Amino acid sequence: MSLATLSEVLVPAKTEGYAVAGLVCLGWEDMRAYVAAAEAEGCPVILQAGPSCRAHTPLPILGKMFRHLAEEASVPVVAHLDHGYTFEECKEALEAGFTSLMFDGSRKPLQQNIDETAVIAEMAHKAGISCEGEIGFVGYDNGEASAGTNPQEAAQFARETGVDAMAISVGNVHLQTDQSGGLDEGRIAAIQGLTDVALVIHGGSGVPGVQRRALARGTNICKFNVGTELRQAFGHALRDAVNRDPDRFDRVRILGETHDPVVAAARRVFQTMRG
């Protein structure tokens, strides 16, 4: 069994100078492809159930799916709740067998975010699993604007919550469909100068691969969340499969043709974070 906690994969990543991919899952086809890609690359993978995934499939089912894949895998697999917004949601994920809880209180006032995240971290640690928090709201491409992370507040957040990993807002945005942007390395250095906690970048699809690699090697950023670029790979593969034969209706055959392209895309993601 290769089921792992977030800490179990991030501690060696931070020590050895690489990052682990937190891949946003939407269904069986993509999560299975992500594990196959991780096995091909010989690296750990974090399977993430975000809000849109949970709206489609209940947490207890996702927990069983993630754990099944982990039990069959030859590499470490983390079952991670992404953007849990309430204590109840985090508790449900814990009871469903998740090994990592990400509580997102980044829209809330600092002290409220600290207090609520600390409760989740304590619950997770008592159960022997990990907790990720977020300080500084990470916005959305063509949507809500980001609120950049204040380094002093980040240090306070890390110290008072006891989180195992801390998501920061340093120029990254969710749902970016290209890599025209980049991260604020000065702000990253300022944050790292005040706290040694493992750092996480949400919206990793918008970060150029060369910068991912450099930051993984040279900073405490040891987790990049990637969703959009893999959703694009899945969507293109699905469209191609449907268009190849408009008369086909068997979803199993059609969806099966997304596997290899998504594996290839996920392998490219892994390669930008290591070596």
Helices and strands as residue ranges (DSSP letters): E 3-4, H 6-16, E 20-25, H 28-41, E 45-49, H 51-56, H 59-72, E 77-84, H 87-95, E 100-103, H 110-126, E 130-135, H 151-161, E 165-168, H 185-192, E 198-201, G 204-206, H 209-218, E 221-226, H 228-244, H 251-256, H 259-271
